[in-house]
Amino acid sequence: MAMRLSPVMTVMQNAAQKAAKRLLRDFNEVEQLQVSIKGPGDFVSQADLRAEATIREELERARPGYAFLMEESGASGGDNWTWRWVVDPLDGTTNFLHGLPHWAISIGLQRRLSDGSVELSAGLVYNPAAGEMFWAEKGVGAFFNERRMRVSARREMSESLFATGIPFAKVPARQRLPFARTMGALMPQVAGIRRFGAAALDLAWVAAGRYEGYWEFGIRPWDCAAGALLVREAGGYCTDPAGVDINDLPDDVLLVAGNAQLHGKLREIVADSLVERD
């Protein structure tokens, strides 16, 4: 029997699947895409724009009045929103444009509470090329397709696999040295460090137990809104380097995610890398 989804998750999955159909067609014809360059290492294609328009249309039709924060078109709907969609229509654009089947649609839903605080209410990360749908709702749990998922139970750093985003041309110089310090401290302790180029999938894979942890400096809200909830609902932690939960997303997010056993160790290493040295 197929799992019964909540109304909001049904809306989210339908929107992602509709956008995915065109993305997959474009992916199969990637050499013919017309690509414009936004900046070094940061590309936008017609595929991004079409997918974002499709997702927005579907979400707006089902939930009129909700605000949006989207990678390509930015924020809309006013500052006093109660509900807000946070959308990356194509996370891993560079992979997509190079024919690598490691990219995803990410949709998160935030809710502003009566005290003014913000929580992540629902999220999904969908990799159409692999047929993998990761999704979660606050208090309900996290799921991979129709199967409940949990973070890894590994306790030893020497047995653990971590993921990150390696700085590239667009990344500010101030973030490169802390990254190098973190790598220098972590590499001798762990089984491996991976960089696959899609932050939303990195977080989903932490939630699914494929990685023990993930960190990155200065990612954007749409890269992590869904993934942060996935990790937490799967039994892990997703915080900033000071240990504060990722909920009310700033423009540039410093993020550390991990399972219950190793998040603290990874967070300490990342936090130490940010301390100014003489």
N, C-alpha and C positions, 0 to 999 in steps of 0.2 A: 504494500500500500504506500502510495506517495505521501510524503510528509505534508501536513496542512500548514501553510504559512499564514502569518498574521496579515491583515490587510496592508499594512505599511510595507512589509517585506515583499509581499506580492507585487506591489507597485514598483518597488526598487528593482526586483529581479526582472520584471517585464521590461522596464526601461533599459536595463543593461543588456538584456538579450536582444532587444530590437536594435540598439546601436551596434551590437556585436556583429550582426549579419552583414552590415555594410563594411565594417572594419575588416572582417575576414575576406570579403571580396577585394578590398583595397590591398590587403596584405598579400594576397595571391598575385597581385599585379603591381607590386611595390615599385618596380622599375619605371612604371608609367606615371607615378604620382608626381604632381607639381608641388615642389617644395620651396618654401621661402625660409630665409634664415632670420631668426629673431636675435641671435647672438651666438658666440662661440659655443659649440656643443649643445645648443638648445634650439631645436628645430620645431617648426609648426607646419603641419601639412593640411591639405584639404581634408584628410581623414579625421584629424582632431576636431576641426570646425564642424564637420557634418555630424560626428558622433555627439558633440556637445549640444548641438541644436536638437537632435533627436531626443537625448536624455532630458533636456529642459522641457521640451514639448510634452513628453510623457508625464513627467513629474508635476508640471504645472496643471495639466488636465486633471490629474487625480487629486492633487492637494493645492487648490488655488489659494493664494495668499501667503504661501511659505516663501521665505527669502532664499536667495541663492548666493553662494560663493563658488565661482567656477574658474578653472585655470585660464581659459582663453578670454572670457567676457567679464571676469571680475565679479564684484559684489553688486547685488541689486535687491530691492525690496525694503529698503529703509534700515535704520540702525536699531529700531525698537522691536525687532522681530522676536517672536516666541519660538518659532521653528525655522531652521535654516538647513538647506541642502548644501553639502560641501562636495564638489564633484571634480574629479580628474577624468576626462573622457578617454584619455589614452596615456597612461603612465608607462614609461618606457618607450617614448617616441623614437629615440635613437635606435634602440633595438629593432623596433618596427620597421624603420626606414632602411635598416641593414639586413632585413630578412630574418632576424632572429625571433623565434616564437616565444619570447619571454616579455610579455607586455600585458596590461590589464586595464579594465575599467574600474574606477573606485568611486563609490557613492557613500557618503556619510550623512547622518542626520543629527543635528544638534538641537537641544531644547533649552530655553532659558527659563529657570525656575523663578518662583515668586520672590526669592531673596536676591535675585539678580545674578546668581551664579549660573554657569552653563554646564550641561552634561552632554556626553555622547549617548544618543538614544538607540541608534541602529547603524549598521554599516555592512557593506559588501565589497569584496574584491573579486573580480571575475576575469579569468584568463581564458578567452574563447578558443585560442589556438590549442590549448590543452584540455578544454572541457572541464575546467576546475572553477567551481563557485564556492568561495569562502564567505560566510555571512554570520552575523550575530545581532542580537538585540539585548539591551541592558536588562540583566536579571533573568534572561532566558537561556543563555549559553551561546556557544560558538559551534558552527557546523561546517563541514566540508562536504559539498553536495548535500546528501541527506544523512550523513553520518556525524555524530557528535565528535568534536575534536578537543584535544587537550594539549597543553604545552609539554615539552620534553620533561622527563623525570631525572635526567642526568644531573649528578652532583659534582663531578670532578671536571675542573677546567681542562685537564689534559685529554679528556675524552670528548670534548665539546667543540661544536662548529658554530662560528659566529659570522655575521654578515655586516656589511657597511657600504657606504657610498664613497668611493675614492674621489677626492677633489679633482676637478678638471678646470678648464680655462675660465669658466664663469664664476667659480667659487672665490670669494674674497680672500686675500692673502692672510687676513687675521685668523681664518679658520684652518689654514693649512698646517701651521705648526702644532696646534693641539691635536690634529688628526695624526700627525707623525709621532707625537709623544704617545698617544693611545696605542697606535700600531706597535711601537717599540716596546711598550710594556706588555701588551697582550700576546704578541706572536710567540714568545718563548714558552707561554703557559698553555697553549691550546692546540687542538687537533687540526685546526685550519680556519682561515678567514676567506670569505667569498665576497665578490662584488659582481652582481648580475645585472644591475642597472635598472631596477624598478622597485622603488621604496615600498609601494603598496604591497607588492608580492613578498618582499623581504619580511614585512610585518605579518602577512598571512602565513608565511612559512614558519615563523616563530610560533604563532598560534597553533599550527598543525604539528609542531614538534620536530620539524625538519632542521631547524636551527635552534641552538640554545639561547641565542641573543642577537641583538642588532643595535647598532648605534649610528647616528649621523648628525652632523652639524649643519644647521641652516636649511633644512628642508621646508617645503611650503605646506600650508594647512591641508590642501587637497591631496597631498601625498600621503598623509598619515591619519586623517580623520576617521576613516573606516578601519584601518589597520590597528590603531590604538585600542579601539573597542574589541576587535577580534582577539587581541592578545589578552586583555583583561578578562573577557568572558571565557577564555580557554584556560584560565587559572594562572596567568602570568602577570607581569607588571609592565606598564608603559608610562614612563615619567620623564621629566627633564633631569639634568645631572644633579640637581639638588634633591630629587626624590618627589617632586610635586607631580601629581597625575596630569597627563595630557588631556585637557578638556576644552578650555577656552583658548583657542589656537591663535598665537601671535603670527605675524607675517613670516618670521623665520623661526623654526622650531628646532631646538637642541633636544634630541630624543635618545633615550636609552630604553630598550625593551629586552625582556628576558624571562626565563622561567623562574619559579619561586626560589630555587636553590642558588642560582647564579646571577640574577639581576643585580643584587647588592654588590657583588664583586666587580661586575662590569661597570656599574655606575660609579664606584669609587675610583676606578682607573680613569674613566672619562672625566670625572670631576677634577681629579688631580691634574689632568692634562691641560685644564683651563686656567690653572693658577699661574699668574705672571711670575716669570723667573727673572732674577737680576742678571 
